[in-house]
């Protein structure tokens, strides 16, 4: 039987120049079996004893005290074993060389929510059997998480940027849901058109078709072993392609990036497995920050633009504070620009504007703090990457492709580090500026408050003098008035006429009546609920009386409108649908319900969405309220910057 001709993607076994074995998931339980399969029979036992042991492998498996799945990871390191023989130029320096590294990647917020739901359901159930129907129809990643999350050793799930930076936090949901990248790339998407949702989402009747999706930063793990002179084994998560990503997925997919370059002209320059390992490390360090052209994944540029926008807002706030007017006379505080006293509505609008501007400054401060925190986490990641790659470069004692790849990776990491340091410094300067602005506003408010307090004290003192004068006159004339009224009563004892009432009878009538009136007045004065009830009753009575008195006029007006419409219909050329809905008389509310329109109006104040309303925003797509998916999949997220309809950061 003739042999099949070897293909480019399926070469003949044994004819490979280099062999790359890749596992698209990071499960620690698969490592010994995969490495044993990759090693030759004579090297298998020695390799496992030297590298898959407590010193070089199991000691690097980290778990936090709270034992949450996101706190399981492998410590970054580069371990090399030398047998003491001097390396030759043709030998593979770095043979049997495991590298445990971290690299920056991304994911959609929808995938993050789905992964979070699978983990929560799996931990809630405890055992992986029975498997729910939605898991059996879900993606392969969800199935593996459900199957191996509670196994020993466990599977390592993908971690967000904050889960990498704060692994000892039991929950980072609040921080993950507030990533700067998500806030700058969020937009409402249609799940049916843009995302291959799971069977649960497709079959659920409670799931809405819209979702406020965006990109989130992830920190994935790269496990790499050089098994022999031509074999490299890697473990790193492979992001599953969806319809929403398209070319975006292909540009940032680490596996596709390495595979495409291996099958290009560069493959002919590889001599050893160490060169291949160096290329994989180079792509892992640069695949997201260098090799992705989509604007939603230009991470450093997004951070730079965000800092620039917030710095501009701080500058405008300082100018507004500098140009604000001030009153030399506290009596003019409640007067408008024309010198007339402000109405209650104008005073409320003025106070709300001041509170809104202060809230905008506070929102700017919080955004800058988030940026500084995320940049610090990125800097921590870059330093760990540089340390691991620098350790790896020390084992390339001869020049070659591997050394060139490692030097290129170190150079790019140094550039990234300098950029992140510069951005963090700029964000810190802007943050300090906002803090100084808020401090100045607080001091100015204290000065204004002290000035008003002094003015009110002076006014109160003048009023107290006037009250004292009236009190003196009252003290003098009140007894005189009382006795004059008392002796002016036509009592039987003083008039001598038998038909007049006695003084005791008069006191018997006037005493209880005066006591009742005084107590009722005190209740109204000190009981707010009673005053509110009386005020509503008063408004109700006034409205009823007004409607009763104006009923004839209202009837005549409605009759006049009906007659006008009848005359209009009789005109030639009249069309039946000519009248708009707005011209039709509105139906009046029946009963007493129409008189309750004077109740309190609760004003709900919400913040402004900085990134969706700024004129220099980079990201496309409108941002609205997201459609809620199933309650177990996504909780309603209250966006603290969701108020629409007004620009911010500019002069009002």
BELCOR-V562570 format. One record per backbone hydrogen bond with DSSP energy under -1.0 kcal/mol. CO is the residue of the C=O (numbers start at 0). NH is the residue of the N-H. E is the energy in kcal/mol with one decimal. If there is no record, write none. Layout:
co=(CO CO)
nh=(NH NH)
e=(E E)
This chain:
co=(9 11 18 20 22 23 24 25 26 29 30 31 32 33 34 39 42 43 44 45 46 50 52 52 53 56 57 59 61 67 68 72 76 87 91 97 98 99 100 102 104 106 107 108 109 110 111 112 113 114 115 116 117 118 119 120 121 124 131 132 134 138 139 140 141 142 143 144 147 153 158 159 160 161 165 171 172 174 175 178 179 180 181 186 188 189 190 194 197 198 199 208 210 210 212 213 215 216 217 219 221 222 223 224 225 228 229 230 230 231 232 233 234 241 244 245 246 247 252 253 254 255 256 257 258 260 263 264 265 266 271 272 273 274 275 276 277 278 279 280 281 282 285 285 293 296 297 298 299 300 301 302 303 304 305 306 307 308 309 310 311 312 313 314 315 316 317 318 328 329 331 333 335 339 342 343 344 345 346 347 348 349 350 351 352 353 354 355 356 357 358 359 360 361 362 363 364 365 366 367 368 369 370 371 372 373 374 375 376 377 378 379 380 381 382 383 384 385 386 387 388 391 392 394 399 400 401 402 403 404 405 406 407 408 409 410 411 412 413 414 415 416 417 418 419 420 421 422 423 424 425 426 427 428 429 430 431 432 433 434 435 436 437 438 439 440 441 442 443 444 445 446 447 448 449 450 451 452 453 454 455 456 457 458 459 460 461 462 463 464 465 466 467 468 469 470 471 472 473 476 477 478 479 480 481 482 485 488 490 491 496 500 501 502 503 504 505 506 508 509 510 511 512 513 514 515 516 517 518 519 520 521 522 526 527 528 529 530 531 532 533 534 535 536 537 538 539 540 541 542 543 544 545 549 550 551 552 553 554 555 556 557 558 559 560 561 562 563 564 565 570 574 591 592 606 607 608 609 613 621 627 629 629)
nh=(6 14 231 233 235 237 26 155 29 33 34 35 36 37 38 43 46 47 48 49 50 52 56 57 58 59 60 74 72 70 71 61 99 90 94 78 223 76 221 219 217 215 111 112 113 114 115 116 117 118 119 120 121 122 123 124 125 126 135 136 137 142 143 144 145 146 147 148 154 27 218 163 164 165 168 175 176 177 178 182 183 184 185 212 210 193 194 196 201 202 203 190 188 212 186 108 106 160 104 102 100 234 98 232 95 272 18 226 227 20 224 22 222 245 247 249 250 251 256 257 258 259 260 261 262 263 266 267 268 269 275 276 277 278 279 280 281 282 283 284 285 286 289 290 296 298 301 302 303 304 305 306 307 308 309 310 311 312 313 314 315 316 317 318 319 320 321 322 331 332 334 341 338 335 346 347 348 349 350 351 352 353 354 355 356 357 358 359 360 361 362 363 364 365 366 367 368 369 370 371 372 373 374 375 376 377 378 379 380 381 382 383 384 385 386 387 388 389 390 391 392 394 395 396 403 404 405 406 407 408 409 410 411 412 413 414 415 416 417 418 419 420 421 422 423 424 425 426 427 428 429 430 431 432 433 434 435 436 437 438 439 440 441 442 443 444 445 446 447 448 449 450 451 452 453 454 455 456 457 458 459 460 461 462 463 464 465 466 467 468 469 470 471 472 473 474 475 476 477 480 481 482 483 484 485 486 488 490 494 495 499 491 505 506 507 508 509 510 512 513 514 515 516 517 518 519 520 521 522 523 524 525 526 530 531 532 533 534 535 536 537 538 539 540 541 542 543 544 545 546 547 548 549 553 554 555 556 557 558 559 560 561 562 563 564 565 566 567 568 569 573 577 594 595 642 609 612 613 616 187 207 632 633)
e=(-1.6 -2.2 -2.7 -2.7 -1.6 -1.7 -1.0 -3.0 -1.4 -2.5 -2.6 -2.3 -1.9 -1.9 -1.9 -1.4 -2.5 -2.3 -2.1 -1.9 -2.2 -1.5 -2.1 -2.0 -1.1 -1.3 -1.0 -2.7 -1.7 -1.7 -1.4 -3.2 -3.2 -1.1 -1.2 -2.3 -2.6 -2.6 -3.2 -2.1 -2.8 -3.0 -1.9 -2.4 -2.5 -2.7 -2.3 -2.2 -2.2 -2.2 -2.3 -2.7 -2.4 -2.5 -2.1 -2.1 -2.0 -1.2 -1.9 -1.2 -1.3 -1.9 -2.4 -2.4 -2.3 -2.2 -2.9 -1.4 -1.3 -1.2 -2.8 -1.8 -2.2 -2.7 -1.4 -3.0 -2.5 -1.1 -1.1 -2.1 -1.7 -1.1 -1.2 -1.9 -1.8 -2.7 -1.2 -1.6 -1.9 -2.6 -1.5 -3.0 -2.6 -1.5 -2.4 -2.8 -2.0 -1.5 -3.4 -2.3 -2.8 -2.5 -3.5 -2.7 -1.1 -1.3 -4.3 -1.4 -1.0 -3.2 -2.7 -2.4 -2.7 -1.5 -2.2 -1.5 -2.4 -1.3 -2.4 -2.3 -2.7 -2.6 -1.5 -2.3 -1.7 -1.2 -1.2 -1.1 -1.5 -1.1 -1.3 -2.6 -2.3 -2.1 -2.3 -2.2 -2.4 -2.5 -2.3 -2.0 -1.5 -2.0 -2.1 -1.4 -1.5 -1.8 -2.5 -2.2 -2.3 -2.7 -2.3 -2.4 -2.2 -2.6 -2.4 -2.4 -2.2 -2.0 -2.2 -2.2 -2.3 -2.2 -2.3 -2.1 -2.5 -2.3 -2.4 -2.5 -2.1 -1.7 -1.4 -3.1 -1.6 -2.7 -2.3 -2.2 -2.4 -2.3 -2.5 -2.6 -2.1 -2.0 -2.4 -2.6 -2.3 -2.3 -2.1 -2.1 -2.2 -2.1 -2.7 -2.4 -2.1 -2.3 -2.4 -2.3 -2.2 -2.3 -2.3 -2.6 -2.4 -2.6 -2.7 -2.0 -1.8 -2.4 -2.5 -2.1 -2.1 -2.6 -2.3 -2.0 -2.5 -2.7 -2.3 -2.2 -2.8 -2.5 -2.0 -1.9 -2.2 -1.4 -1.5 -1.1 -2.0 -2.7 -2.4 -2.5 -2.2 -2.4 -2.6 -2.4 -2.4 -2.5 -2.1 -1.9 -2.7 -2.5 -2.3 -2.3 -2.8 -2.7 -2.3 -2.6 -2.7 -2.2 -2.3 -2.7 -2.4 -2.3 -2.4 -2.4 -2.5 -2.0 -2.2 -2.3 -2.5 -2.4 -2.8 -2.1 -2.7 -2.6 -2.2 -2.5 -2.9 -2.6 -2.1 -2.4 -2.8 -2.6 -2.5 -2.4 -2.7 -2.6 -2.4 -2.4 -3.0 -2.2 -2.1 -2.5 -2.8 -2.3 -2.2 -2.6 -2.7 -1.7 -1.9 -2.8 -2.3 -2.1 -2.3 -2.6 -2.3 -2.2 -2.4 -2.8 -2.0 -2.8 -2.6 -3.0 -2.6 -2.7 -2.4 -2.6 -2.7 -2.7 -1.2 -2.1 -2.9 -1.7 -1.1 -2.0 -1.8 -2.0 -1.9 -1.4 -2.8 -2.1 -1.1 -2.3 -2.3 -2.5 -2.2 -2.4 -2.4 -2.4 -2.2 -2.1 -2.3 -2.1 -1.9 -2.1 -1.5 -1.7 -2.3 -2.3 -2.5 -2.3 -2.3 -2.5 -2.4 -2.4 -2.6 -2.6 -2.6 -2.5 -2.3 -2.7 -2.5 -2.7 -2.3 -2.5 -2.4 -2.6 -2.6 -2.3 -2.1 -2.3 -2.3 -2.1 -1.9 -2.3 -2.3 -1.9 -2.1 -2.1 -2.2 -1.9 -2.1 -1.3 -1.1 -1.5 -1.4 -1.5 -3.5 -1.1 -1.2 -1.2 -1.5 -1.1 -1.2 -1.3 -2.5)
